[in-house]
Amino acid sequence: MRRDMDDTIQGWPYEPEPGEVIAREVRARDGRMVVQVRVELGVLQLEVGGRPDGTRPHGFPSYLDYLRYRASGRGQTEAGKTTHWTMSPDHCAEADREFVQFYHRRVAWLSLQRYDKALLDADHTLALMDFVCKHGIDDDYIASHERFRGLVLFHRTQAAAALALERRKPDEAIDVVREGADRLTTHHTRWSEEHSDSETPNQPLIEQLRVLEQEIRKNFAVEKTLREQLEDAVAEEDYELAARLRDQIRLRTR
């Protein structure tokens, strides 16, 4: 049995445009679908569900699930006081591996326009970041991941907006982009206050979302979404109109 990847690599050249992720879905020998990402020195192969590497850390679906189990297992001290569970260096190293794996699959899903799956992977990464914020070994380790929260929020917003457009709901897409930009702005402000000497790519990402919002408005002729109209009605104390708009929003989200 051949062990090299010459046929795969030679038949799939690595010639990306700037910022492009080259990915594809293929069927493996056993019939399951996998995602492949072409990189300069070869190919990454990722499972489409669960952990991208196909493992179950300590029998759990993901390392985040295992960490949650470990953290919840620290009940009470002998004195009856709750203890705060903290990640060990080994936990940090394994969490980093999971961050990287989900990053590769998330950008692959975005490249393949599989926005539902990109959204799930972004949510997993954000949940892992939240866990690290609460249980990280030290401030430096926490900051090493928080600096990238904006990028994950950006990817999540892209995916959620694209899903709304696929469902022919431009109003919803605009609301998603506005909410994502607001969350990113909040994170950027907090990060800048706490780490004035450290740069993040947040501001350009916020600007990209503002541009995306305007493009959707222009392409779908949306002046104001229902939620924006509701905000205006509440600000003007037109509560009758606000009630009607809430009903319309409620019906739309069913």
N, C-alpha and C positions, 0 to 999 in steps of 0.2 A: 504494500500500500504506500502510495506517495505521501510524503509528509510536507512537501513544499507547497507554496501558494502561487507558483509562477503563473499558472493559467488564469487564476482569479485576478492577479495584479496586472498582468499584461493585457487582459481583456477589459480592464476597468481603469483607464488612466487617471492619474491624479492631476487634474488641470482646473482647479477651482478659480472662480472669480473672487475678487477681494471680499472677505467676509462670508463666502458661500460654504455651506456644509454639504458634502456629497454623500448622500445616503440612499439606501434602497431596502425594500422588503423582499426577501427571497424565501423559498420553501426549502427546509433542510431535508436530509435524507429520510428522516423518520416521519416526514409530513408536516411538522410544525413550522409555523412562520417565525422568522427571525429578522432582526434589523441589522444591516451592515453599514458601517460608516467607513468611507475611504479616507485614510490618513496618509501622510507623506511616506511613512515606512511600512505600509501594509493596510490591513483591514481590521476594524473592531467589529466583533459580532455580539449582539445584545439580544437577550430574550425580550419578547414583546409584553410580557406580564410579570408581576412580582419584581424581584431584584433583577437588574439588567444582567448580572453574571449568572443567574439561574440558581444561586445557592439560597439556603435557608439558615441564616446565622443562628446557631444554638437552637435550631428547630423553629425559629420564628420567620414570618414572611419577609421581614426586613430587619436591618440592624436597629432602626428606630423602634420597632416593636420590642426588640430585646431590651434596649435601653429603658423603655418605659416600664417594662416588667421589673428590671433591676431597681429602678427608682422607686416604684411602688412597693417593693419588697422590704424597704427600710421603714418599718412601722414605728416603733417607740423605743426610746432609750430605757435604761433601767430605772431612771428617775421618772419615767412616764411622759417625757417631753418629746415632741416630734423632732426628728433629725433631718437635716438637709443633705440629700444624697448628691455627691459630686463625682463627675466622670474621672476615671483614671487616665494616665497617658495611653494605655492600650485602648481604652474606650475611644479616646480622641482620634487615634490613628485609624481605627476601624470606621468611625463615623466619617472621617475624611474620605475614606475609600468609597463609602456610599454616596457622599456628596458628588464625587467625581463621576461615578457611574451614572447617576441620575442626570447629571449635567449633559453627558454625551448623548443619552437617549432623548432627553428633552429637546435639544437642538436638532437631533435627527428627526423627531416627530414634527417639529416646526418646518423643517426643510421639506418633508414629505406631505405637508399640509394635513397631518393627522392631529387636528387641533384638540380633539377630545382627550387624546392620550397625552399630548403636551401639557394640557391643563392638569391632569391627574399627577403627572410627574413634578410639575411646578408646585402643586399643593403639598406633595410629599416633602420636597426640599424645604419649603417654608415651615412645615411642621417640625422638621429636623432642626432647622435654625432656631425655632422657638424653644425647642428642648435644650439646645446648646446654650441659649441665652440664660436659661434657668439653672442648668446643671453643669455648665462648662468649667473646666479645671481652673481657669484664671481669665482675667480680663483680656489678655493678649490673644488667647485662643478664641474667645467669644468675638473679639473685634475682627479676627482674621476671616470670619464667616459673615459677620454683619456688613462688612464693606461690600459684599456681593448681593445683599438682599435686594437692592434696587434692580439689579439685572434680572433676578428671578421674578420680581413683581412685574417688570417690563415684559418678560416672556409670557407670564400668566395673562397679562392684559391683552397682549397680541392674540393669544390663543382664544380667550373668551370672546373678544370682539369678532374674530374671524368666524367663530361658531355662530354668533348672532347673525352675522351677514349671510352665512350659509342657510340659516332659517328664514331669511328675508325679513329680518327685524333690525333695520338700521337705527331706529330709535334706541333699542336696547344696546346696540353696539356702541353708540355714542355715550350712553350712560356708563357702560363698562369702561370705556377709555377715560372718561372724566374721573370716575372713581379710582382707576388705576393711577392716573397722573396725580391725584390728590394724595393717595397712599405713598407714592414715590416721593412726592414733595415733603410730606411729613417725615419720612425716613431720612431724606437728605438733610432737612433742617436739624433733626436730632443728631445725626452723624456729624455734621459740620460743627455743631456746638460742642460735642464731646471729643472730636478729633480734628482740631483746627489745622494741624500740621500734616494731615493725611488726605490725599485726593481720592475721589471715587468718580465713576463715569455717570453718576446720577443725573446731573444737569442736562447733558446731551440727550439722555433717554427721556427725560421729562419733555424736552422740546420736540422729540420725535413723536411722542404721544399727542402733543397739542397739534402738530401738523396732521397726524392721522385723523384726529377728531374733525378738523376742518375739511379734510378730503372726503370723509364720509358725509358730512353735511352737504357739501357741494354736489357730490355724485348722486346722492339720493334726495336732494332738495328738502332737507330737514332743517327748518329754522330753529324750532325749539322742541325738545322731547317732552313727553308727558310729565316726566319728573321735573324738568326745568319749569314747565308751566305751573306745576304744583308748588314749586319753591316760590315762584312769583306770586301766586295766589295767596299763600301763607304770609308772605312779606307785606302784601297789600291788605291783609286781613279779610280777604274775600273767602270766607269759610264755606259758603255754599258751593262755589266753584271748586274749592279745594276738595270737598267731599266727593263731587262728581269725578274729579280727576283721580282720586284715590280708588274709586270704584273701577275706573277704566284700567288703571295700573294693575289692580287685583285680578281683573278678568284676563288681562294680557299675560300674566305670569302663571295662569293655571295650566 
